[in-house]
Structures are given as structure tokens and as C-alpha cells.
Amino acid sequence: MPGIVEAWGAVEVHGDGFRAQRGRPYALVLLPNRNARRLERLAAAYEVELLRLDGPAALLSVCRERGLGLAEGVVAELVGPERLAAGRRERRRRVVRRAVVLAVAALLLGGIAVAVDPGAEHGKVVNGRTGEIRVP
């Protein structure tokens, strides 16, 4: 579930996230078509705000308005611009690899389906509950 976390203590910042010694929820985010009752209960239990937003861009906007999070320049300085760029390139490569694997799998499955079921045989007799049925 998306949300905003307060973190303190020893913190490690990475290109795609961070780890912290301590943390607690600051706010939970309710996206359209999600379980509103569950998030309302969790927000009440943790005594945090429930933000009703329509996507990641709206969450980023709220964080910027409230001065939350680290600026991209700070993250680049902490992680290193070359490691940040390498992480982005690797994520792009993974997405392309997955798309290629899915496309190849779809082609193979389609070929197998055509090879296994070449079509209905003409004049085939099928026996069912109502008796014998002849496929034209």
C-alpha cells in the first residue's frame, strides 16, 4: 500500500529507495478502486492522515507542497550520479528483457496451439448426454 514514511537514525539512501534504523507511517494513500475501509482502519490505528489521491504524480505533488522527501540533487549526491544512472539503465534493461521473454513465450504458445489443434475434423461423431452428434 502506498504511503509516506518518517525515517530517522542510521539511514542508507539508494537510487531506488532507502533503509532506515527507525521509521513510522506519516500518511497512507488511498488510490481509486482500492479498499477504502481497510485503509481508514489502518490510518486510525496508526493515527496518521489518509490522503485520497489519484496516482503517483499526485503523491509527489503533495510531498513537494509539504517539503517532504529528498530532492533529486541530494539523492544524486548521496548515491552518486553514476550509480544512479547505472541503476536507471539496469531497470530499463530488465523491462525490455521481460517484454522480449513474454513476446517469445506468446509466439511459442501460439505455435503450439496451432500445431496441437489444427481444427475440427469433418464427419466426426461425438457422443453426449443426448446421444450421438455428427460434426459437419
N, C-alpha and C positions, 0 to 999 in steps of 0.2 A: 504494500500500500504506500502511495507517495506521501511525503510529508517533509517537514523541516525539523532538523535535529540541532540541539545545542550541544557543543562538544568542548571539553577542556581537559587540562592535564597534558600528558605527552601526546602529541598529535603528529601523525605521518601523513603528508599530503602526496597523493599520486595523481597522475594525469587523468584517471577516470574515477577518482573518489578519494576517500581518506579513512584513516583509522584513528581512533582516539581512546585515551585511557578511560575517560568517563563521558557519558552522554545521556541526554534525556530528550523526549519529544518536545518540540516547541509548538508545532501545529501539525494537524493532519489535513490531507487534501481529499475532498470528495469530488470525484470526476463524474461526468454524466453516465447514467446507466450502471452505477455501482451500488453496493449495499449501503444505503444511507443510514439505516438503523444501527448496523454494526459499528460504523464509524462514529455515529453520535454517541453510542455507549462507550467506545474507547476514548473519545475526546473528553467525555465527562469523567471517566475513571482516572485519566491522566491529568485532568484539569488543564487542558490545552484548547486552543482555538481550532475550530473546524472551518477550513476555507472551502467554499464551494466554487470550484474553478472549472474551466472547460478544456484545459490541457497544459502541457509543459511550458508553453510560451507565457501563459497567464501566471503560472507559478514563478517563473523567472522575473516577471514584471513586479509581482508582489515583493519578492526578495529585494529587488533593486530599490523599490519605493521605501522599504523599511531599513535599507542599509545592511541587509543580511548577506552572509557569504563572503567569499574572497573574490577579488577582481581577477580577470584572466591574466593580467600582468603579474600579479602576486603569485598566482599558481605557476606561471611560466618561470618566475624567478626561483621559487622553491623547488620545483621539479626539474627545471632545466628545459629551455626551449627545444633542444634537440631530442630529449626523451619524450617531450610532449608531442612533437611532430612524428616521432617514430611510433608512438602509441596510436596516433590517429591513422597512420599508414597501415599498421597491422590490423586495426579494426576494419578498415576498408577492404583489405585483402581477405579477411575472414568472411565478410559479407559476400564478396564476389565468389569465393570458393564454395560457400553454401549454395549460392544460386546456381552455379555450374553443376554441382552434385545433384541438386534437385531436378535440374533440367535433364541431365543424363538419366537419372532414375525414372523420370516420367517417360522418356523416349523408350527405355528398355521395357518398362511395364506395358506401354502401349504396343510395342512389337510382340511381346509375349502374348498379350491378349488377342491380337490378330492371328498369331500362329496357332494358338490353342483352340480358338473358336472361329473357324473360317466362315461360319454362317449356318443357317438351318438347312438340314438335308430335306430334299423334296421327297414326298411319299413316305415319310417316316411315320410309324404308328406309335402313339403314346397311350398308355393305359392309365386312366384316372378313376376317381370315385364314381363317375357317371358312366364309365365304360371305356371302350376303345375310341380314340380320337386320331384321325389321319391328318397329318400336317400336309397342306397342299404344296 
